[in-house]
Amino acid sequence: IDSPTNNTSSCTSTILGGRPSYYPDDEKTPPNALPKCSVCGSALFLLVQLYAPMDQPEGSSVLDRTLYVFGCNRASCGNKE
């Protein structure tokens, strides 16, 4: 697991906290985008970024995936949906 202060993290890194690293060719996600809380509208905090590559058939290109888990740190949002 990389340290959140490690500036060399990438979309293929597993990190706890810090800022997410998105795939460079992902046109749907701006490079510094953070999702917003659906209750209060504040930017969510990255809890974990988990690199989880998929098994690939022999001779195919690499299939990558990264799971991002975000959360709001406001107590008033904790029990809302």
Biotite code that builds the C-alpha atoms (Angstrom):
import biotite.structure as struc

atoms = struc.array([
    struc.Atom([0.000, 0.000, 0.000], chain_id="A", res_id=1, res_name="ILE", atom_name="CA", element="C"),
    struc.Atom([1.378, 3.374, -0.992], chain_id="A", res_id=2, res_name="ASP", atom_name="CA", element="C"),
    struc.Atom([1.472, 6.289, 1.427], chain_id="A", res_id=3, res_name="SER", atom_name="CA", element="C"),
    struc.Atom([-0.967, 9.129, 0.686], chain_id="A", res_id=4, res_name="PRO", atom_name="CA", element="C"),
    struc.Atom([2.009, 11.494, 0.824], chain_id="A", res_id=5, res_name="THR", atom_name="CA", element="C"),
    struc.Atom([3.750, 9.495, -1.887], chain_id="A", res_id=6, res_name="ASN", atom_name="CA", element="C"),
    struc.Atom([3.428, 11.692, -4.980], chain_id="A", res_id=7, res_name="ASN", atom_name="CA", element="C"),
    struc.Atom([4.216, 8.778, -7.285], chain_id="A", res_id=8, res_name="THR", atom_name="CA", element="C"),
    struc.Atom([0.851, 7.039, -6.861], chain_id="A", res_id=9, res_name="SER", atom_name="CA", element="C"),
    struc.Atom([-1.003, 6.196, -10.039], chain_id="A", res_id=10, res_name="SER", atom_name="CA", element="C"),
    struc.Atom([-4.293, 4.636, -11.040], chain_id="A", res_id=11, res_name="CYS", atom_name="CA", element="C"),
    struc.Atom([-2.610, 1.253, -10.580], chain_id="A", res_id=12, res_name="THR", atom_name="CA", element="C"),
    struc.Atom([-1.657, 2.002, -6.961], chain_id="A", res_id=13, res_name="SER", atom_name="CA", element="C"),
    struc.Atom([-3.505, 0.912, -3.849], chain_id="A", res_id=14, res_name="THR", atom_name="CA", element="C"),
    struc.Atom([-3.607, 3.802, -1.358], chain_id="A", res_id=15, res_name="ILE", atom_name="CA", element="C"),
    struc.Atom([-5.360, 4.723, 1.868], chain_id="A", res_id=16, res_name="LEU", atom_name="CA", element="C"),
    struc.Atom([-6.575, 8.312, 1.962], chain_id="A", res_id=17, res_name="GLY", atom_name="CA", element="C"),
    struc.Atom([-5.065, 11.171, 0.020], chain_id="A", res_id=18, res_name="GLY", atom_name="CA", element="C"),
    struc.Atom([-6.124, 12.120, -3.498], chain_id="A", res_id=19, res_name="ARG", atom_name="CA", element="C"),
    struc.Atom([-7.352, 9.619, -6.074], chain_id="A", res_id=20, res_name="PRO", atom_name="CA", element="C"),
    struc.Atom([-5.396, 8.919, -9.239], chain_id="A", res_id=21, res_name="SER", atom_name="CA", element="C"),
    struc.Atom([-7.674, 8.357, -12.215], chain_id="A", res_id=22, res_name="TYR", atom_name="CA", element="C"),
    struc.Atom([-6.874, 6.666, -15.512], chain_id="A", res_id=23, res_name="TYR", atom_name="CA", element="C"),
    struc.Atom([-5.267, 9.208, -17.857], chain_id="A", res_id=24, res_name="PRO", atom_name="CA", element="C"),
    struc.Atom([-7.467, 8.262, -20.818], chain_id="A", res_id=25, res_name="ASP", atom_name="CA", element="C"),
    struc.Atom([-10.723, 8.507, -18.838], chain_id="A", res_id=26, res_name="ASP", atom_name="CA", element="C"),
    struc.Atom([-12.503, 11.391, -20.564], chain_id="A", res_id=27, res_name="GLU", atom_name="CA", element="C"),
    struc.Atom([-15.488, 11.202, -18.192], chain_id="A", res_id=28, res_name="LYS", atom_name="CA", element="C"),
    struc.Atom([-13.528, 12.084, -15.040], chain_id="A", res_id=29, res_name="THR", atom_name="CA", element="C"),
    struc.Atom([-11.610, 15.371, -14.753], chain_id="A", res_id=30, res_name="PRO", atom_name="CA", element="C"),
    struc.Atom([-8.082, 14.809, -13.343], chain_id="A", res_id=31, res_name="PRO", atom_name="CA", element="C"),
    struc.Atom([-8.771, 16.452, -9.960], chain_id="A", res_id=32, res_name="ASN", atom_name="CA", element="C"),
    struc.Atom([-12.465, 15.587, -9.620], chain_id="A", res_id=33, res_name="ALA", atom_name="CA", element="C"),
    struc.Atom([-13.883, 14.559, -6.258], chain_id="A", res_id=34, res_name="LEU", atom_name="CA", element="C"),
    struc.Atom([-17.452, 13.275, -5.959], chain_id="A", res_id=35, res_name="PRO", atom_name="CA", element="C"),
    struc.Atom([-19.912, 15.299, -3.880], chain_id="A", res_id=36, res_name="LYS", atom_name="CA", element="C"),
    struc.Atom([-21.938, 14.126, -0.888], chain_id="A", res_id=37, res_name="CYS", atom_name="CA", element="C"),
    struc.Atom([-25.572, 13.567, -1.901], chain_id="A", res_id=38, res_name="SER", atom_name="CA", element="C"),
    struc.Atom([-26.741, 14.953, 1.468], chain_id="A", res_id=39, res_name="VAL", atom_name="CA", element="C"),
    struc.Atom([-24.653, 18.097, 2.103], chain_id="A", res_id=40, res_name="CYS", atom_name="CA", element="C"),
    struc.Atom([-22.993, 18.668, -1.277], chain_id="A", res_id=41, res_name="GLY", atom_name="CA", element="C"),
    struc.Atom([-19.436, 18.800, 0.141], chain_id="A", res_id=42, res_name="SER", atom_name="CA", element="C"),
    struc.Atom([-16.538, 17.090, -1.619], chain_id="A", res_id=43, res_name="ALA", atom_name="CA", element="C"),
    struc.Atom([-16.097, 13.517, -0.381], chain_id="A", res_id=44, res_name="LEU", atom_name="CA", element="C"),
    struc.Atom([-12.830, 12.206, 1.052], chain_id="A", res_id=45, res_name="PHE", atom_name="CA", element="C"),
    struc.Atom([-11.001, 9.256, -0.467], chain_id="A", res_id=46, res_name="LEU", atom_name="CA", element="C"),
    struc.Atom([-10.973, 6.373, 2.008], chain_id="A", res_id=47, res_name="LEU", atom_name="CA", element="C"),
    struc.Atom([-9.238, 3.829, -0.218], chain_id="A", res_id=48, res_name="VAL", atom_name="CA", element="C"),
    struc.Atom([-8.183, 3.411, -3.819], chain_id="A", res_id=49, res_name="GLN", atom_name="CA", element="C"),
    struc.Atom([-7.797, -0.289, -4.569], chain_id="A", res_id=50, res_name="LEU", atom_name="CA", element="C"),
    struc.Atom([-6.145, -1.525, -7.741], chain_id="A", res_id=51, res_name="TYR", atom_name="CA", element="C"),
    struc.Atom([-7.803, -4.802, -8.743], chain_id="A", res_id=52, res_name="ALA", atom_name="CA", element="C"),
    struc.Atom([-6.651, -5.988, -12.191], chain_id="A", res_id=53, res_name="PRO", atom_name="CA", element="C"),
    struc.Atom([-8.894, -8.504, -13.908], chain_id="A", res_id=54, res_name="MET", atom_name="CA", element="C"),
    struc.Atom([-7.697, -11.891, -15.096], chain_id="A", res_id=55, res_name="ASP", atom_name="CA", element="C"),
    struc.Atom([-7.116, -11.782, -18.800], chain_id="A", res_id=56, res_name="GLN", atom_name="CA", element="C"),
    struc.Atom([-7.301, -14.465, -21.457], chain_id="A", res_id=57, res_name="PRO", atom_name="CA", element="C"),
    struc.Atom([-3.970, -15.399, -22.965], chain_id="A", res_id=58, res_name="GLU", atom_name="CA", element="C"),
    struc.Atom([-2.952, -13.066, -25.785], chain_id="A", res_id=59, res_name="GLY", atom_name="CA", element="C"),
    struc.Atom([-5.394, -10.276, -24.884], chain_id="A", res_id=60, res_name="SER", atom_name="CA", element="C"),
    struc.Atom([-4.598, -6.779, -23.733], chain_id="A", res_id=61, res_name="SER", atom_name="CA", element="C"),
    struc.Atom([-4.430, -5.868, -20.050], chain_id="A", res_id=62, res_name="VAL", atom_name="CA", element="C"),
    struc.Atom([-7.771, -5.346, -18.323], chain_id="A", res_id=63, res_name="LEU", atom_name="CA", element="C"),
    struc.Atom([-7.382, -2.899, -15.458], chain_id="A", res_id=64, res_name="ASP", atom_name="CA", element="C"),
    struc.Atom([-9.853, -1.775, -12.845], chain_id="A", res_id=65, res_name="ARG", atom_name="CA", element="C"),
    struc.Atom([-9.568, 0.390, -9.770], chain_id="A", res_id=66, res_name="THR", atom_name="CA", element="C"),
    struc.Atom([-12.117, 0.644, -6.972], chain_id="A", res_id=67, res_name="LEU", atom_name="CA", element="C"),
    struc.Atom([-12.506, 4.039, -5.294], chain_id="A", res_id=68, res_name="TYR", atom_name="CA", element="C"),
    struc.Atom([-14.273, 4.303, -1.908], chain_id="A", res_id=69, res_name="VAL", atom_name="CA", element="C"),
    struc.Atom([-15.252, 7.813, -0.789], chain_id="A", res_id=70, res_name="PHE", atom_name="CA", element="C"),
    struc.Atom([-16.998, 9.056, 2.340], chain_id="A", res_id=71, res_name="GLY", atom_name="CA", element="C"),
    struc.Atom([-18.316, 12.260, 3.875], chain_id="A", res_id=72, res_name="CYS", atom_name="CA", element="C"),
    struc.Atom([-16.754, 13.265, 7.198], chain_id="A", res_id=73, res_name="ASN", atom_name="CA", element="C"),
    struc.Atom([-19.757, 15.237, 8.479], chain_id="A", res_id=74, res_name="ARG", atom_name="CA", element="C"),
    struc.Atom([-21.573, 13.521, 11.339], chain_id="A", res_id=75, res_name="ALA", atom_name="CA", element="C"),
    struc.Atom([-24.910, 14.877, 10.124], chain_id="A", res_id=76, res_name="SER", atom_name="CA", element="C"),
    struc.Atom([-24.522, 12.931, 6.854], chain_id="A", res_id=77, res_name="CYS", atom_name="CA", element="C"),
    struc.Atom([-23.617, 9.616, 8.499], chain_id="A", res_id=78, res_name="GLY", atom_name="CA", element="C"),
    struc.Atom([-27.137, 8.279, 8.969], chain_id="A", res_id=79, res_name="ASN", atom_name="CA", element="C"),
    struc.Atom([-28.645, 9.565, 5.725], chain_id="A", res_id=80, res_name="LYS", atom_name="CA", element="C"),
    struc.Atom([-29.034, 7.776, 2.414], chain_id="A", res_id=81, res_name="GLU", atom_name="CA", element="C"),
])
